Amino acid sequence: MFYNKSSIKIVFAAGLVALLAGCSSSGSQQEYANKKNEVTVPKKWQSTKAFANGDFTDQLLQLVNHESVTKLVHEALAANYDLRSTATRLKQSRLLEHQAEIKSEPSLTTSYQASRAKQGSITNSQTLSVNMSWELDVWGRLADASDAASATSKASELDYLYARNSLTARVIQAWLDINYRAQIIAVEEQWVTSLVHTEEIILEQVLDGEKEQADLDAAKASTEKVRATLISRKQSQAIAIRNLNVLRGQSEDEHSEITFEPISVSTPPIAVLGDVIGSRPDLIAAYQRIIAADKNTSVAYKELLPKFTLTASASRTGKTMNQLLDSSSAWNLIGGITAPIFNRDTLKNSAKISELDAKLAYLNYQKRLLNALTEVENAFDKEVSLKSQEYHLSKAYQHSFASMRNYQHLYQDGASGVLTLLVAKQSTFQTKIQLLETEQARFSNRITLGLALGMGV
């Protein structure tokens, strides 16, 4: 008997120590959501003055403002499989959030039991009971768990928004790529036509004895090289169209949205304060994950604290259904306290792991912020560089075209060789192709810049 009393005292003392230790260890958590950013956000971009656009817009589609692009984007937003998967994950996150919210509410269950037994005589018994259990959220552990689920749900919602924005940018850039490649293909076809025409002129002169067969061979070699390049570019075009159709959730091999009309993409409104970066959904999502990780850490530390529960039940018993309904009710109400004793080290380690998860979420946010700033700065510099390149290539094309015309006349007059003429043609058409590629790169970069600044759809 003495042993039993001593054991009870020891267990009671251990529980009291666990209670006090749990209360003392719950306030050591560091909240990373309130920690200052390590990455310095510039208040103004230094390289925006030369190409700033004062018309503010938050829509990527308005930068292009082309009906065929709008159609393609809407098709992709409706059918893209990656986006639909992201939307499904968002629904799961919202359900988990609701599940965490209702954990703080009392649970109520009802049960009905019927039995028939024979011990000398046959007896019947029926029992109807209602049971209630409720954990009192004294320390706010359940509230923290609900807040963590809410932050995770918000992060998933922002992930979906950013996925929509990214998909829109990819579709626009794919459309630009396909349309500019179509224009380049047209230029190369003109190049082939021009070379074939040159071959015909040389052939006549060879037959008349005015030119050598070597001139004709050189012209044919140039033609075949351009034809090979043209075949390769057409193959690349077919692949690009298929890739665009994958974004649209389709398996077609055709693309009817090619236009040869002049294409223009407006400059995003970039003459704004640096804190516009904060509107990017991916950055806000990363910050929400810091909040969720902080709350999960708080939950883990509060697992060390005692839990206060309240249970109640009411029941009626009778041999028949009428007796069951007419009989008096029996009820009980029980309050309980449970506290961890032997698994405290495991719970402490879990709390420390959760705190490290919060630190990782904070570091991930800092990395995303730094990458976002770098993306914007790179896009700024690229805009200036490509605009300058486009200007010089435009001038170069004018000079190359004039040179080609001059060498055509000189060759026909016998004052110049065929190789010089072929080089002049090559320079002219290659410069035109470079000009188109640079213009496409500049417009595509503007879409990248708009996305980096937080523009969406």
C-alpha positions, 0 to 999 in steps of 0.5 A: 500500500505504501508503494502505491501511494509513493508511486502516485505521488511521484507521478503527480510530481512529475506531472506538475514538473511537466506542467511548469516546464511546458509553461516556461518553454513556450515563449522561446520561439523566434517569429521570422515573419516580423524579422527585417529583410536582409535584401535591400529593396531600392526605392527607385530604379536607376535605368528607367528614365529613357523608356518610361511609360506613364500609362499605368496598367496591371494587365499583361494583355493590354501590353499587346492589345491583340485579339488573337493573343487574348483568344489564345490566353483565354483558351490556355487559362481554361484548359492548361493542365498545369494550371488546372492542377494548381487550381485543384491544389488550391481547393485542397488547401481551402478544405484543409483550412476549414478542417483546421478551423472546426477543430476548435469546436466541440464534437458531438456524436450520437449512438444507438445500441441494441442487444439481446442476451440469454442468461437463464432468460432472454433479455433485451436492451436498447441504449441511446446516447449523446456524447460531447467532447471539447478541448479548451484552447487555453494556450491558443494552440488550436487557433495557431493551427487554424492561422497556419492553415489559413496562411497556407491557403492564402499562399496556395491562392497566390500560387494559383494567381502567379501561375495564371500570370506566368502562363499568360506571359508564356502564351504571349511570348510563344505567340510572338515567337511563332509570328516573328519566325513566320516573318523570318521564314517569309524573308528566307523564302524571298532570299531563295527567290532572289538567289534563284533569279540570280542563278537564272541571270548567271545561267544565261550569261554562261550560255552566252559565254560571258560568265564562267561555270564557277559563278553558277556553281557558287550561286547554286551553293548559296541557294542550297544553303539557304534552303537547308536553313529554311527547312530547319526553321520550318521544323522549329516553327512546327515544334513551337506551334505544338508547344503552344498547343500544349499550353492551350491543352490541345493536341492540334498541329495547326495554329491559325493565329499567325499574323503578318500585321505590324506587332507592337508591345507597349513598355510596362509602366516601370517609372514607379517606386521599388516597392512595387515588387511587393505586389508580386503574387509569388513573393506574397505567397512566400511571405504567407508561408513564413507566417504559416511556418511561424504558427506551426512552430507555435503549435509545436511548442504548445504541444508541450503544454497541458491540454484541458478537455471537457467531455459529457454524455447523456444516455437512456436505456430500456428494454423496448423502444417505448421504455427507451423514450420514457426512461430517465436520462443518465448523464456525466460531465468530466473535465481532464488535464493531460500533459506530456511526460516521457515524450517531452524530448520528442516534442521539443525536437519537433518544435525545433524542427518546426522552427528551422522550417520557419527559418527556411521559409524566411530564407526562401523569401529573401532569395525570391526577393533578391531574384525578383529585384535581379529580374527587373534590373536585368530586364531594364538593362536588356530593354535599353540594349535591345532598343539600341541594337534595333536602331543600329540594325535598322541602319545596317539593313538600309545600307545593306539593301542599297549595297545589294542593289549597287552590286547587282548593277555592277555584276550585270555590267561585268564590273564586279564578281558573283561572290561579291554579289552573293555576299551582298545578298547574304548581308542584306537578308541576314541583317533583316533576319537579325532585325526581326529577331531583335525586335521579337527579343525586345517585345518578349523582354517587355512581357518578362519585365511586366511579369517581374513587376507583378503585372497579371491578367 
